[in-house]
Amino acid sequence: MFTTRPTLQGTFGMVSSTHWLASQSAMAVLEDGGNAYDAAVAAGFVLHVVEPHLNGPAGEVPIILAPAGGQVRVLCGQGVAPAGATIAHYRALGLDLVPGTGPLAAAVPGAFDAWMLLLRDHGTKSLADVLKYAIGYAEDGHAPMVRVGETVETVRELFETEWTSSADVYLPGGRPPTPGELFRNPALAATWKRLISEAAQAGEDRIAQIEAARRIWREGFIAEALVRQAGRPTTDTSGERHAGTLTAADLAAWSASYEAPATYDWRGWTLCKAGPWSQGPALLQQLALLPPELPRYGSAEYVHLLIEGCKLAMADREAWYGDADEVPLRELLSEEYNAARRALVGEKASYELRPGSPGGRIPRLSGHARVVAAGEAGFDALGVPGAGEPTVAKRPTSPVPGEPDVSADGGTRGDTCHLDIVDRWGNMVAATPSGGWLQSNPVVPELGFPLGTRLQMAWLEEGLPNSLTPGRRPRTTLTPSLALRDGVPVMAFGTPGGDQQDQWQLHFFLAVALRAEVRGGLDLQGAIDAPNWHNDSFPGSFYPRGMRPGSVTVESRTEPDVVEELRRRGHDVIVGEAWSEGRLCAVARDPRTGVLSAAANPRGMQGYAVGR
């Protein structure tokens, strides 16, 4: 089968990420004697610089790690709702949804502390060693991708009239970042240099310096600037100016943390995901819904089966996932439950939102989800096929409030980042940094980066698993994956894409896994390159949280007879651009031979794998 690139193979180390500069920076760390975790932290901070429209230090990052010879763990870098972020507070402001932008949508920032814990507990390098790459690109400049400038153009008026601190960084001299010209963020470089300098006062010990950096983030000059910014009334997607709820006490009280992964066993594989505070278990549910015998890979019957299973899993996500209540994950993944759910998949496409009743429990959907599922006018809010994560504060007259108006580059839309790394010792990591986008909140002038907006994913309605609740995590779409074969870690993978992440990852995983069973199956790069698709038949996770029942968006490379058969089965098929579905990255290790592999997504022309 034709692939756009080779699957890389070697024995020293492999990196795949959504930007070539992050991939090469991580490889430089490996070449300098660092391990996969040192490399991941360095790459993560570079992504904050070179993909500022997709992530930032005040965003969030779930990380799955498999230390050589150790246990798979999830490192949760998803911050919680501040103490003042109550439903009553938002309702008193006349809101029925958390705005898609602005400080009211800001959770406690999570990414920075998660990177620091990863470096402290599993890395070997110093704080200065891993931050020097990001500092260099922020201070000396880098040639930005075209998408950065396009994103800035969508919010130019907002930046020039309201978010002027953002204009100072992203519209220097009135011009957005331009490909082929060096773009700098000196305020961000100064922040990290000051952080390193102050942390060095803790002494020569590597861990002491990292702990000092964590304290500075939570209680020092960075915390003070974040809190000041949160208190500034800011225009958001509601069209009004609101101040946020984040306080110094909120920042000081929170820390990233470790937990066991959610897992599911399938045909000798074990898939590891973050828990139901993420959408990760939706991938596990989709596997649990598969019948013992699968239709031919890529056939219309195969695509139909996966789409319908996804609808059922995502309906359960809406009814059951969240951090505000106990999630019956054992029942949701049980054979008895999934046998009954599997029977709901018929020959025709379903246009219903059908959550199940695990253990006899009654599913709980938000009022907003019930409205959009009923198809009432005005709630199709997705607007354009392929809409992704970040929201843009447009004027209230926008027909698609909150969605970025960026359609270049094959129709793909920016939203998040991803990185996967495996080193020569067998350490493996997958991370999906996101949030804190340049279009999410004004740049904090003293720091060079904005607050995040993850609270927009929580409901302003009491009694739901994902109700906005102080001290609890808003449910996130971020969902890196790690796969074991016969109990041994063999593959780390993931993708940007909001609600599409666990759809694209399922297609990728099955393409890889079935290779062992079907001669001529796909390798890593082939599985990434294969025509992909997604559906929007459930409430979206991002403001204004619309859905498109029965919809399926496929790449134009999909066989015409497959498209015709899907339409005959009742799917509302939208044929998108040839290379528009999926932004996957992957690395792998064969435990029998020690051979390492990597592949990266060609869509968008920015993701790259490197290794040797």
N, C-alpha and C positions, 0 to 999 in steps of 0.2 A: 504494500500500500504506500502511496506517496505521502511523505511528511514534509513539512516546511523546513525542518532542521533535523539533525541527528539527535538521538538520545545519547547524551554524553555518558561516558563510562571511564572509570579510573579507580584508584585505590587510596588517594591522599585525602580528598575532600570534595564535596559537591554542594553548590549553592544554587537555589532558584528563587528569584524574587520578581516583583512587578516593575522594577526599574534597574537598568544595567549598572548604574553607579552604586546602588545598594549591594547588588550581587558582587561586583568587583571589590568593594570595600570589605565585605565579609570574607572574600577569598584572600585579600591582603592580610587580614587578621589570622586566618588559618596558616598562611605562608610564614607568618611571624611567630608561629608556635602556639597560637591561641586555639581553643577548642570551639566546638559548634556554638556554645552559649556566649562566649566572648564575641564571636562573629555575628551572632544574631542581634546582640545589643548594638554593636557598631552599625549594622545594616538598618536596624530600627530607627536610630537617630538620623541616619542619612536619609531615610524615607521621609522623615519629618521635614527635611530641607528641600528635597527634590520633588516631592509629591505633596505640597502643602494644601492643594485642593482636595486631597484624599485622606490626610491624617495629620495629626499634630501631637506635641508632647502632653497637652491637656485633654487628649482624647482617651481612648481605652484600647486594651489589647488582651485578648485571651491567648494563652500560650500552652501548647501541649509538648511535654518533653519526655524523652526516654533515655535516661543516662545509661551508658554501657554497663550491662550487668545489674541495673537497678530497676525500680518500678516506674511505670508510666504515671505521670502526674499532670494535673492541670494547674497552671498558675493563673489565677483570676486577676486581671487588670481592669475589671469593670467596676468603676466607682458607684457609690450608692446615692440615693436621693438625699439632699441636705435636710437637716432637722426642720427647717421652715417650709419645705416643699410638700405641703399638705394639699389634699384635694380641695378642702374648704378655702384655702388661700387662692387657688387658681379660679375656683368658681366665683369667688367674691370679685375677681377682676373681670367677670363676664365671659370667661373662657369655657368651652366645652371640650377642647383638645389642647394639649400642651403645644405651644408654638413650635414651629420647625426650626427657628433660629432665635438668637438672642439669649440673654443670661437666664431667663426663666426656664430654658430648656437644659441648663447646665447641671449635670451631676457632679459629684466630687471627682476631679480628674484622676484617672487610673493608670494611664500608660507609663508615665515616668516611674512610678514606684514599682510597677511590675518588672520593668527593665532592670531596675536597681536590684530587686530581689534575685532575679535570674543571674545577674553578674556576681552578686555577693555569694550566693549559695552554690552555683555551678560553674562559674567562670574562673579564670586565672589571671586576667589582665586588670590593670588599674583603671580608675575612672578616666584619667587623662588619655590612656591608651585607646579606649573605645570611642571617646568623644572627639578625637582629633580629626577624624574624617568628616563628620558633620560640621565641625567648626571651620574646617578648610573650605568646604563648599558654600557655607553661609558667608564667610568673611571674604574669600577670594573670588567667589562666584562660580556658577555652573551654567551651562547652556540649557535653558528650560525646554521642556516639551511644549508643543503647540497647544496642548490642552490646558496648560496653566493659564496662558494668556487668554484663551477663549473663555475660560471660567471667569476670569477677572472682568472681561468685557460684559458678561451677563449681569454683573453687579456694579458696573462702573458708576452709574448714577447714584446708587446707594452709598458707595464708598465716598464719592465726591461731595455728597450733601449731608450724609448722616454719620457713616463710619469712617471718619477722616483719618483715624490712626491706621486703618487698613490701607487707605489711599497712599499714605506716606511710605508704606512698604511695597505695595503691589502696583502703584501707579507713579513711579518716580518720574518726575518731569512730565506727568500726564500720560505716560505710555505704559501699557501692561508689559509683563515679561515677554520677550521676543526670542524665538528660536534663533540660534546662531550668535546671539549676544549674551554676554555674561550677566547673570542676574544675581544680586547679592541681598542678604538680609543681615546687615551688620548688628542690628539689635539682638537677634537670636545668637549670633556668634558671641557677642559681649555677655549675654546671659550665661552661656555655658562656660566661658572663660572665668567669669566671676565665681560661678559655682565651683569650679575646680580649685580656684585660688582659696576660697573660704574653706572648702573641704580639706585642703592640704594642711590647714591649721590643726587638724585632728592628729597629725603625726604621719609617720612613714607607712604605717600599716594599711594595707589595701582595704581590708574590711572596715576599719575605722573610718577611712575616707568615704567609703560608700554610705555608711551609716550617717556620717555628717551631711552628705549630699541629700539623703532622704529627709533629715531634719530641716535643712534649708528649704527644701521644697514645701514641707508641711508647715513650717513655722517661721522661716526666715524671709529674705527679701522677695523671693518668688511668691510665697504665700500672701504676703502683704499686697503685692501688685495684683494677684488674682482676685483677692477679696475686694480691692478698690474697683476693679473692672466690673465685677459682678453687681456692685451697688450702683453703677451708672445706668440710668434709664436709657434703654436702647430700642430702636425701632426693630420689630420682628415681623414674622409672617402674619400676625394678626392685623398689621397696619398701625398698631399703637406702640407707644414707648413703655417698656416695662423694665424694672430692676429685677435682679435675680435674688435667690435665697441663700447662696453659698456664703458661709461665714468662716472666720478663722478657726472656730471650734470644729466645724465640719472637716476642714483640711487636717487639723491636728489629730483627729480621732481615727482617721481611716488608714488602712494599710492593705496592700495587695496580699493575697493569701493562696495557699496550696490546698488542693482537694483531690479526691480520687476521680478518675474519669467515669463517665457513663459509657457502658460497653454493650456490644451485641456480637454474638458469634454467628458466623455465616460461612458454611462450607469450608471449614478449616481456617478462616480468617477471623480476627477479632478487631472490630472497629472501635476506636476510642475517641470520645467527643467530650466537650464541656457539658455540664449539667443543664437542666431545663431552665436556668436563668438565661441561657442562650437558646438558639434554635437547633443546637447540635443534635439532640435526640430525634429530631425530625428525620435525619438521615438514617438513624438506627430503625425508626419505625418504618421507613420506606423499604428497608431490607427485610424487616419482619413480615411485611405485607406480601412479599414476592412468593409466588407458588413454587413448589418443588421443581417443576419443569418450566423453563423460560422459553418464550418464542425466539425465533432467530434474531440475533443482535441486529439492530438497525431497521428491522421490518416495521411496518405500520402497526402490527399487533403488539410488538415489543414496545414501541413508543407509546401507544395507547395505554398499555398496562402500567408503564412507569408514570405517565401523566395522572392517571386515575388514582394510583397509589399515593402520589404526592398530594393530591387534593385531600385525601383522607388524613394523611399525616399532618398537613398544614391546618386542617380544621381542628384537629386535636391540639395543635400548637396554640391556636386562638383560644380554645376553651380551657386548657390545662397548664400551659407553661407560664412560668413567672417565678419571682422570688418572694412574692407577698403571701404565699400560702404553700402548704405541702403539695407536692406534685406526685401523683400515683404512677411513677415511672415504671415500677416493676410490672404493674398490670398493663400499662400501655405497651410494653414490649413482650408480654406473655403470648405463648402460642394460642391459648384459648381465645384471647381477645382478638388477635390478628386473624385467626381463622374466620371469626364472625365478620370482621371488617372486610376481609378479602372477598367474601361472598357478595359484597355490595358493588364490586367492580363488574359492570356488564359490558355488553357490546357497544353501547352508546355512551357518549360523553355526558358526564353529570354537570349540571349547572347549579347544584346546590352546595351549601356549606353544611357538611354533615359530621359534626364531632361525635365521638362515641361516648359510652358510659362505662368506663373501666371500674370493675368492682361494683357495678350498679349505681355509681354516683351519677348525679344529674349534671350535664355539662353547663358551664356558665360562660355565655358570650356577652360582651359589652353591648350596650344599646347601639353604639355606632356600628359595630360589626353586623348586628342584625339588620340595620338600615341598609348598609352597602350590599349585604348579601341578598336583600330583597330587590335590589336593582332599582331603587328610587332614583329619579333624575337628579343630576348634579353631583353624584358621588363617584363618577368614573375617574376621577382625579389622577389616574396614571397618565392619561394623555398620550404619551408617545411610547411605542414599543421599546423595551429595553431600559426603562427608567431605573436609575440606580439609587444609591443611598443619599448623597448629600443634598440638602435642601438649600435653596437660595431665597433670600428675603426679597421677593418681588412686591410690586404694588398690589393692593387688593383687587385691582381690575384684571390681573393676569388670569387667563383661562385655565392655567395649570399652576395655581399658587404653590410655591415651594419646590418646583422641579427645575433643574438647570436646563437652560436652553442651549445645550451643546450637542451638535449632531454630526460633527466632522468625524473623520477617521473611521469610516465604516459603520457609523451609527452606534458604536459602543459608547457607554457613558461612564465617566469616572465615579468612583464611590469609596473605595477602600484600597488597602494594600495587602500584600501577603509575602511571606518569606518561608522557605524551608531549607534546612541545612543538615548534612550528615558529615561527620569528620572521620579521620582514619582510625580512631579508637572505637567507632560505632555509636558515639553520642548522636542523638537525633532530636530535632526540634521543628515545630510548625507554629507560626504566629500570624495573626491577622490584625495588624494595627489599623485603627480607624478613628473617626471623630476628631474634633478640634480642627475642622476644615477652615480654610481661609474664608469661605462663604457662610460659616456657621455663626460666627460672632465677630465683633470688632477685634482687631489685633490689640493685645495689651501693650500699650506703647513702650513701657519699660522693659518688656520681655521679647517682643517680636513674634509672638504667636497668640492665637485666640483660645477662648474657652470652648468646650464641646457642647453638644445638644442632645445627648442620649436620652434625656428624660422625655423627649417627644414620643418614645415608644411605650410609655406607661399610660394607662387609661385614667381619666378623671371621673371614675365611677367606683363606688365602694364595693367590696366583697368579691373582687375578681383576683385570680392568681397574679395578674400583672397590673393591679391597681397601683397608682402612685402612692408610695408609702415611705416616709422618712426612714433612713437607715437601711433600706432594701434596694437591691439592684433592679433597674429597669431591664426588662427582657431585651436582649441584644440579638441581632442577626449574625454577629461575628462567630465563626464556627470552623476553626482549623481542625484537621483530621490527622490521626496517626493510626496506621494499620499494622497488626501483628499477624504473622503466619505461623500456625502451630505454636503460638505463645511467644514468638520472638519478633521484636520490632523490625519491620522490613520497609516501611514506606511512610513518608510524611507528605501531606498535600493540602491544598486549600485554594481559595479564590476570593477575590472581591465579588460584590454583586448583591448585597442586601438580601432580600427574600429569595433570590435565585441561587444563593451559595450552595445550599444543600440539594438543590436540583442538579446543578452542573456537576457537583462532586459525586453524586450518585452515578451519573452517566459515566464519568471518568473512572470511578472505582470499578464498576462492572466491566468496562472495556478492558481494564488491566486484569481483573480477577478471572474473567472468562478465558483469558489467553491460556491458562493452565488446563482448561477443559475443552476448548475448541481450537483445533489446529489452525494456524494462520491468524490468531488473535492479535490484538494491538499491543505495542510497547508503550512506554510512558509518553513519548512525543506523539505517537499515533493516536493514543487515547485523548490527548489534549487537542490535537488537530481535528479529530472526527467531528462531523456536523453535530451541533448541539441545539438545544431548545429550552424553553421555560414556559410556565403558565402563570397567570395572575388571577386564579380562581379562588382567591381568599383575600381578606383585608390586608393591605400593605402595612408594613411596619413604620413607615415614615409619613409625616404630615404631608397631605391631608388624608391619608390612610384609605384610599379608594381600592376597588377591586374591579376586575373585568371577568365575570363568570363565563366559563366555557372557553376562554381564550387560550391559544397556544401560539407562541412566536417561535418560528423555526428559521434556521439559516437557509439562504437560497440554494446552497449546495445539497440540501436534502433532496432525495430522489422524488421526482414529480409524482410517481405512483404512490409513494408514501403520503405525500401531501393530499392527494386526491382521496385516498382511503381514509385518512383522518377526517377530512371534511364529510365524507359519507357517513362516518360514525358520529357526526354532530359537533365536532370541534370547530370553533371559530378560529381558523388558522390565519395567522398573519405571517407572510413571508418577508423576513428581514434581510439585511445585507449578508453577503456570503460569509464574512468573518466578523460576526457581531455577538455571538453567544458564548460566554465563558471567558475567564481570565485566569486559568489554572496555572499553578506551579506545583512541582513535585520533585522529590528526591527519594532514592531507594537504596537499600543495601541487601545484597544476597548473603545470608549468614553462612552458606556453604562455602563460598569462594572468597568473601570479603570484597567483592567487586561493588563499587558504588555507581549509582546512575542519577541523572538529573535531566529534566526537561522543563520548558517554559512556554508560555502562551505567546503565539505570534500576533494575536488580535490586539490592535492598538499600537503595535510596533514599539513597545517599551519594555516588556518583560524579557529577561534573559537568564539562562543558566550558565554557570561557569564551573570549572572543576578540572581535576587531573588525577 
